[in-house]
Amino acid sequence: MKYLITESQLKLISELERNWRDFEYEEQYHKIKGRIIPYIIDMISSYNDDNYDIDFYDSEGNVIMRWYKNSLYYDYSLDDFLGEMLPHPLWFVHGKYIMSDVFKHFYPDLEVKSVQGAHVI
């Protein structure tokens, strides 16, 4: 089965946007992002810009996140670390927006359509 959609509908489903589950927390994000985003930026000590993907590394050489074809993947270790560090449910509600903003700090011209945790190696 195929569906026909308009360009504006495609844009809505292909961009990183808040959904019905976390609209009520949007104001909360604006209060915390000024503290948490610089903290994660400081965790990144280097990055590798390839033709196809961009890898961000911590000081031990571990990949923290990877951008590939407009999708951003962050390592599951951040779920454990930041999930415990931040009061519940801050990381679980705002994590994808935090990581998107961290990426945009380094590459403001590149687009992030989705963000998800993964075993990034």
C-alpha positions in Angstrom: 0.0 0.0 0.0 1.3 3.5 -0.9 0.3 6.8 0.6 0.4 10.2 -1.1 1.5 13.0 1.2 2.2 16.6 0.7 5.6 18.3 1.0 4.7 19.9 4.3 3.6 16.5 5.7 6.9 15.0 4.6 8.8 17.8 6.3 6.8 17.2 9.5 7.6 13.5 9.7 11.2 13.9 8.7 12.3 16.5 11.2 13.1 16.2 14.8 10.1 17.6 16.5 8.3 17.2 19.8 5.4 14.8 19.8 2.2 14.7 21.8 3.9 12.9 24.7 6.4 15.6 25.5 4.8 18.9 24.6 4.2 19.7 28.2 7.9 19.4 29.0 9.1 21.8 26.3 9.3 24.8 28.7 11.3 22.7 31.1 13.9 22.0 28.3 14.5 25.7 27.8 15.4 26.0 31.5 17.9 23.2 31.6 19.6 23.3 28.2 21.9 26.1 29.1 23.5 23.9 31.8 23.5 20.4 30.3 24.5 21.2 26.7 27.8 22.8 27.6 28.5 19.9 29.9 28.2 17.4 27.1 30.1 19.6 24.7 33.0 19.5 27.3 32.8 15.7 27.2 33.8 15.8 23.5 37.5 16.0 23.0 37.8 15.4 19.3 35.8 14.6 16.2 36.4 13.0 12.8 34.7 14.5 9.8 34.5 11.9 7.0 32.7 12.3 3.7 29.8 10.1 4.9 29.7 10.4 8.7 31.0 12.4 11.6 32.2 10.7 14.8 32.6 12.5 18.2 35.1 11.1 20.7 35.6 11.5 24.4 39.1 11.9 26.0 39.6 8.1 26.1 38.9 7.7 22.3 35.4 6.2 22.8 32.8 7.3 20.3 30.1 9.4 22.0 28.0 10.1 19.0 27.9 9.6 15.3 26.1 11.5 12.6 25.3 9.5 9.5 22.9 10.5 6.7 21.0 13.1 8.7 20.6 10.8 11.7 22.4 11.2 14.9 23.3 8.2 17.1 24.6 8.6 20.6 26.1 5.8 22.7 23.9 4.0 25.1 26.4 4.7 27.9 25.1 8.3 27.9 21.6 6.9 28.7 23.1 5.3 31.8 25.3 8.2 32.8 23.0 11.1 32.2 19.9 9.2 33.1 21.3 8.8 36.6 22.8 12.2 36.8 19.6 14.2 35.9 16.4 13.9 37.8 13.8 11.6 36.2 12.5 12.1 33.5 14.7 15.0 32.2 17.2 12.8 30.1 14.5 10.4 28.8 12.3 13.2 27.6 14.9 15.7 26.4 17.9 13.5 25.5 17.3 13.5 21.8 16.9 17.3 21.7 20.0 17.8 23.9 22.1 15.6 21.6 20.7 17.4 18.6 21.7 20.8 20.0 25.2 19.5 20.9 25.7 18.4 17.3 24.4 21.7 16.0 26.9 23.5 18.2 29.7 21.9 16.0 27.8 21.7 12.7 25.0 24.3 12.6 24.5 23.9 8.9 23.9 20.1 8.9 20.4 18.7 9.4 19.4 16.2 12.1 16.2 14.4 11.2 16.3 11.7 13.9 18.2 11.0 17.1 18.5 7.7 18.9 20.6 5.7 21.2 22.8 2.9 19.8 25.9 0.8 20.4 28.2 3.2 18.6 31.6 1.6 18.0 
